Amino acid sequence: MSEALERALDQLFNSRRIDPEFLAEDAEWVNPHDAVERGTRRGADEFNRAIARVFATWDDVHFHPDEVIDNGDQVVALGSLHGQLDVSGMVVSAEHGQIWTFRDGRVVRMQWFNTHRETLEVAGAAE
């Protein structure tokens, strides 16, 4: 796993925020078209607000990447999301993909998906 991705995932799931010094000023958090909150959040503050909204829904959630693909300035992570929803207590385990874009050692963009197939298609890494 790339060092930048490892750092990003550690901060995201353990600190529940990304250090503003690790985020580009124009950083983007991109939710998929089928998310409850669709669309793109822009800027370091909005990026961390998006993370806060995720963790407001989940009592506990972790992403376990099984495959990491270096795709130029992007890193594609495919794996599974495991967690427990806060309100219902329902335990969820689902396929999950993320595309992280880094520039000058900082996070520029994070886009997530509910399927590996869509993740790979958007990244242009589909076989």
Secondary structure, 3 states (H helix, E strand, C coil): CCHHHHHHHHHHHHHCCCCHHHEEEEEEEEECCCCCCCEEEECHHHHHHHHHHHHHHEEEEEEEEEEEEEECCEEEEEEEEEEEECCCCCEEEEEEEEEEEEECCEEEEEEEECCHHHHHHHHCCCC
